[in-house]
Amino acid sequence: MGDRERTSSGAQWIHTSMLPPDGLCSQADVELYDMLWMQIGLDGDVGRDDNLKHAAKRLCMRCPVLMSCLARSLLVPVSHGVIGGMTYKERQYARHVAVLHQVITRQRKRTDVEMRTGFERLSRWLEAHPEIHRMVYNRRHNEQSRLARGKAGSYPVRIVARLACADSDATVEDGAENDA
């Protein structure tokens, strides 16, 4: 992955590929960051090591900028690694929940102003709903158990908790189905 810029310029990292300046990951050595959070080996190949993934998640849960990092990763998707305490599949589901709650739109490309306002709104919503990590974990765990029992295939995904939108009284009912 190479050298990363490290800065203490606050919100500038939201619009770039820089790491959050106050995050635990930005304090790590580049090779450790690549191996632990991005799951990129010394040979440059993306690997799947569950022990490293769980270690990265545990460190993320202790990070002071966890929700800001998660908010950024939901706005600017990265298709591998642990970011904001979630894997790519978990972030996809969390993004789906945020879209259902009308916190963000499905739109991928955003202007700087849309990025800034979307980030602020999503950050506030995530701070108000820290249970999003547990909800996403439970959903992924249940999905993996279902596959392990040989019950593969498509089935409706239920939102297991009601999360009120931070800016309005709108809620999504239990039983909303995944349209992805």
N, C-alpha and C positions, 0 to 999 in steps of 0.2 A: 504494500500500500504506500510505502514511502514516507517521507517526512510530512508532518501535518503542521499547519500554523497553529500557534497557541497565542491567545490574546486575552487581555483583561478588559476588552472594550464592551462589555455588557451584551446588549441585544444584537450586536453585529453578527454573531455566529449564526443567527437564525436564517440569514440570507445567503450563507456560504457553506462550504463543506468543512468549516472549522468545527472543532469540538467545543462543547460548552466550557467556558473558562473556569467555572467553579465546580465542574464535574469531576468525579473520581477518575473517570476514564482519561481526562486530559492530564492527569498527574502521572499516569502510567507511562512506562517506556513504550516506544512505538511497536516493538516486536511483541510485547506483552499485550498491548491493545489489540493488535491484529489477531493474535492467537486466541485471546479470551473473548473479546466482545464481537469481533468480526468473524471469528472462527476460520481465519486464514493461516495455514501452516507456514513453516519456514520455507517450504518449497513453492509457495504461492498458490497452492490449491485450497479451495474452500472445503473444509472437512466438517464432519458431524460428530462431535464429541459431547455426549450428554453431560459428562462431568464438568467440562469447561463451560457449557451453556448454563448449567445450574449455578456454577461459581459466579459467572458474570451476572446472572439475575440477582443473586444474593448481594453482590456489591452494588448493583443498581438500586436495590431497595433501601440502601443506606445513603444514597447520594442526595445531596441537598437540592439538586436541580432535576430530580426524577421526572416530575410532571412536565416541566418545560421541555425536557429532552423528548419525552413521549409526544408532546404536542407537535414539536417540530417533525418528528418521524412520521406522524400521521398526515402532515401536510406535504412533506417531501419524502415519499416512500423510498426505502432502501430494501432491496430484495434478499438480504441475508444478514446474519448477525443478530446480536441482542442489543436493542436500543430502547431506552426508556423502560427497561425491565421486562421487555417482551420480545419474542421471536417474530419473524416476519409473518407467519400465519396468525399469531396472536394479535399483531398490530393490524392485520387486515380485518379481523373481527372487531377490534376496538374502533377502527375507522368506520366500519359498517354501523356500529352502535351510535357513534357520533353523528353520522349522516342521518340515521333514523330520528335522532333527537333534534335534527336541524341545527346543529352547532356548526357544522361545516357542510359544504356541498361536495358532490362527487367530482367536481372539476379538478383536474390535475395541474394545469398550467395556471399560474396566478401572477398578477402584477405585484410590484413591491408593496403597494398600499393594501391590496387584497391579502397578501401574505402576512403583513403586520397585523391587520385587524383580525384575520382568521386565527393567527397565532395567539393573540391576546384573548380572544373569545374562547378558544379551545383550552387555553391554559387555565382560565377562570373556571370553566366547566369541569376540567379534570381535577383541579384543586378541590372543588366542591364534591367530587365523587371519587375519592381514593379507592372505593370498592371495585372500581373498574378492573384492577389487576386480578382480584380474587374471582370476579365474574368471568373474565376471559380465561383464567387458568382452569376453572371448573368446566367451562365449555370445551376446552381443548382436551382435558383429561377424560371427560365423558365420551368425546368423539373417538379418542384413541382406544378406550376400553371397548367401545362398540365395534371398532375395526378388528381388535384382537379377538373378539368373540365370533368373528366371521359375519357380522351383520353390516357388510359394506353397502354402499349405495347412497343415494340421495335421500335425505329426510329433512323435514322442516326444522330449522334452527330456532329455538325459543330464546327470547331474551329473558334470563332468569331473574332479573330484578327490574323494578321500575326506577328509572333515573330521571329526575326532573331537570329540565333545561335550566341553566343558571339565569338566563335572561327572561324566561317566561314561565307560565304555569303549564306549558305543554308537556305531556308525558307520552310514552309509548307503552301500549298495553302489553301485558304478558301474552305470549303466543304470536307476536309479530314474526313473520317468516322472512328468512334470508332470500333475497332475490339475486344473489351473486352466482 
